[in-house]
Amino acid sequence: MSYTQPQPALPALAGNWWAVLLRGIVAVLFGLAALFWPGPTLYVLIVFFGAYAVVDGIFAIVAGIRGSGSGRRWLLLVEGVLGVFAGLFTFFWPGMTALVLLYVIALWAIVTGVLKVIMAISLRREIENEWLMILSGVLSVLFGVLLAVLPGVGLLSLVWLIGIYALIFGVVWIVLSFRVRGHPEASGSRVG
């Protein structure tokens, strides 16, 4: 019976720390826009969410493609494709109701949260404080479940919840980017 060693996921993150940082910055900017501009119309909310999901998805796909090991790159690729799909869905269905948007966001948050927890568990032996990524994933799942269970929240409440979620998510990714930036894999040198 032979056991194969799992491919480390840290090289994929360390080599693309800048993409992780950009994902965090985009999330923080989106969160701030949602909090300080709380009275947008449904159309503006759809455009904000759609743009955020597409950009975040593209960064995840880039990080997954550029990753050095084939180990867990599929998690980033799945998360990225899901984000791009969710964003494009909102653009191509401009007449959607707030309830439909709420369920699209809830599903996206739950699935990406589960993927983040899986990725964090796979990183637990490679970086310290992986609990930040686990926390991000758990908060994402809780956020999605909250939206799905309480669909009667008003649009303003939805905007605030999305803004707070995006801020937390963004800060976690910014912190993670700086934590993996100093890793030897970030400079392109490979430890043999």
C-alpha positions as CSV (number, residue, x, y, z in Angstrom):
1,M,0.0,0.0,0.0
2,S,1.5,3.3,-1.0
3,Y,0.6,6.8,0.1
4,T,1.2,9.8,-2.0
5,Q,2.1,13.0,-0.4
6,P,-0.4,15.8,-1.0
7,Q,1.0,18.6,-3.2
8,P,1.6,21.8,-1.1
9,A,-0.8,24.6,-1.8
10,L,1.4,27.3,-0.3
11,P,3.6,27.6,-3.5
12,A,0.4,28.5,-5.5
13,L,-0.5,31.3,-3.0
14,A,3.1,32.5,-2.4
15,G,3.9,32.7,-6.1
16,N,0.8,34.7,-6.7
17,W,0.7,36.7,-3.5
18,W,-0.1,39.8,-5.5
19,A,-3.3,38.3,-6.9
20,V,-4.4,37.4,-3.3
21,L,-3.6,41.0,-2.3
22,L,-5.6,42.4,-5.3
23,R,-8.6,40.1,-4.4
24,G,-8.5,41.5,-0.9
25,I,-8.2,45.2,-2.0
26,V,-11.1,44.7,-4.5
27,A,-13.2,43.1,-1.7
28,V,-12.5,46.0,0.7
29,L,-13.3,48.6,-1.9
30,F,-16.5,46.8,-2.7
31,G,-17.4,46.6,1.0
32,L,-16.7,50.3,1.6
33,A,-18.8,51.2,-1.5
34,A,-21.7,49.1,-0.2
35,L,-21.5,50.6,3.4
36,F,-21.1,54.3,2.4
37,W,-23.6,54.2,-0.5
38,P,-26.4,52.3,1.3
39,G,-29.3,53.5,-0.8
40,P,-28.5,52.2,-4.3
41,T,-31.1,50.9,-6.6
42,L,-31.4,47.2,-7.3
43,Y,-29.7,47.7,-10.6
44,V,-26.7,49.4,-9.0
45,L,-26.5,46.6,-6.4
46,I,-26.6,44.0,-9.2
47,V,-23.8,45.8,-11.1
48,F,-21.7,46.1,-7.9
49,F,-22.1,42.4,-7.0
50,G,-21.6,41.3,-10.6
51,A,-18.4,43.3,-11.1
52,Y,-17.0,42.2,-7.8
53,A,-17.8,38.5,-8.4
54,V,-16.3,38.6,-11.9
55,V,-13.1,40.4,-10.8
56,D,-12.7,38.1,-7.8
57,G,-13.3,35.1,-9.9
58,I,-10.7,36.1,-12.5
59,F,-8.1,36.7,-9.8
60,A,-8.9,33.2,-8.4
61,I,-8.6,31.6,-11.8
62,V,-5.3,33.4,-12.5
63,A,-3.9,32.2,-9.1
64,G,-5.1,28.7,-9.9
65,I,-3.6,28.6,-13.3
66,R,-0.3,30.1,-12.2
67,G,0.1,27.8,-9.2
68,S,3.2,25.7,-9.3
69,G,1.7,22.4,-8.0
70,S,-1.3,20.6,-9.3
71,G,-2.3,19.7,-5.8
72,R,-5.1,22.0,-4.8
73,R,-5.2,24.4,-7.7
74,W,-8.6,23.0,-8.6
75,L,-10.1,24.7,-5.5
76,L,-9.0,28.1,-6.8
77,L,-10.2,27.3,-10.3
78,V,-13.6,26.1,-9.1
79,E,-14.0,29.2,-6.9
80,G,-13.0,31.4,-9.8
81,V,-15.3,29.9,-12.3
82,L,-18.2,30.0,-9.8
83,G,-17.4,33.7,-9.2
84,V,-17.3,34.6,-12.9
85,F,-20.5,32.6,-13.5
86,A,-22.3,34.3,-10.6
87,G,-21.2,37.7,-11.8
88,L,-22.2,37.1,-15.4
89,F,-25.5,35.7,-14.3
90,T,-26.3,39.0,-12.6
91,F,-25.4,41.0,-15.7
92,F,-27.4,38.9,-18.2
93,W,-30.5,38.8,-16.0
94,P,-30.9,42.6,-15.4
95,G,-34.6,42.3,-14.4
96,M,-34.0,40.0,-11.6
97,T,-35.8,40.6,-8.3
98,A,-34.0,41.3,-5.0
99,L,-35.0,37.8,-3.8
100,V,-33.3,36.1,-6.8
101,L,-30.2,38.2,-6.3
102,L,-30.2,37.3,-2.6
103,Y,-30.3,33.6,-3.4
104,V,-27.6,33.9,-6.1
105,I,-25.4,35.7,-3.5
106,A,-26.3,33.1,-0.8
107,L,-25.3,30.2,-3.0
108,W,-22.1,31.8,-4.1
109,A,-21.1,32.6,-0.5
110,I,-21.9,29.1,0.8
111,V,-20.0,27.3,-2.0
112,T,-16.9,29.6,-1.9
113,G,-16.9,29.5,1.9
114,V,-16.8,25.7,1.8
115,L,-13.9,25.9,-0.7
116,K,-12.0,28.3,1.5
117,V,-12.3,25.9,4.5
118,I,-11.1,23.0,2.4
119,M,-8.1,25.1,1.2
120,A,-7.3,26.3,4.7
121,I,-7.3,22.7,6.0
122,S,-4.9,21.7,3.2
123,L,-2.6,24.7,4.2
124,R,-2.6,24.0,7.9
125,R,0.8,22.3,7.8
126,E,2.3,24.9,5.5
127,I,1.5,28.3,7.1
128,E,0.8,29.6,10.5
129,N,-2.6,31.2,11.4
130,E,-4.5,29.3,8.7
131,W,-7.4,30.0,11.1
132,L,-7.8,33.3,9.3
133,M,-8.8,31.5,6.1
134,I,-10.9,29.1,8.0
135,L,-12.7,32.0,9.7
136,S,-13.2,33.6,6.3
137,G,-14.8,30.4,4.9
138,V,-17.0,29.9,8.0
139,L,-18.2,33.5,7.9
140,S,-18.9,33.1,4.2
141,V,-21.0,30.0,4.8
142,L,-22.8,31.6,7.7
143,F,-23.5,34.7,5.6
144,G,-24.9,32.6,2.8
145,V,-27.1,30.6,5.2
146,L,-28.3,33.7,6.9
147,L,-29.3,35.2,3.5
148,A,-31.0,32.0,2.4
149,V,-32.9,31.5,5.7
150,L,-33.9,35.1,6.2
151,P,-34.9,36.2,2.7
152,G,-37.2,38.9,4.0
153,V,-34.4,41.3,4.9
154,G,-34.8,44.6,3.3
155,L,-32.5,45.7,0.4
156,L,-30.7,48.2,2.7
157,S,-30.0,45.4,5.2
158,L,-28.7,43.3,2.3
159,V,-26.4,46.0,1.2
160,W,-25.0,46.4,4.7
161,L,-24.5,42.6,5.2
162,I,-22.8,42.4,1.8
163,G,-20.6,45.3,2.7
164,I,-19.5,43.9,6.0
165,Y,-18.9,40.5,4.5
166,A,-16.8,41.9,1.7
167,L,-14.7,44.0,4.2
168,I,-14.0,40.9,6.4
169,F,-13.2,38.8,3.4
170,G,-11.0,41.5,1.9
171,V,-9.0,42.1,5.1
172,V,-8.5,38.3,5.6
173,W,-7.1,38.0,2.0
174,I,-4.9,41.1,2.4
175,V,-3.4,39.7,5.6
176,L,-2.9,36.3,4.0
177,S,-1.2,37.9,1.0
178,F,1.4,39.5,3.2
179,R,1.9,36.3,5.2
180,V,2.7,34.2,2.1
181,R,4.7,37.0,0.4
182,G,7.7,36.3,2.6
183,H,7.7,32.6,1.8
184,P,10.6,31.3,-0.4
185,E,8.1,30.2,-3.1
186,A,7.1,33.9,-3.5
187,S,10.4,34.8,-5.1
188,G,10.3,32.0,-7.6
189,S,13.0,29.9,-5.9
190,R,11.9,26.4,-5.5
191,V,13.0,24.3,-2.5
192,G,14.0,20.9,-3.9
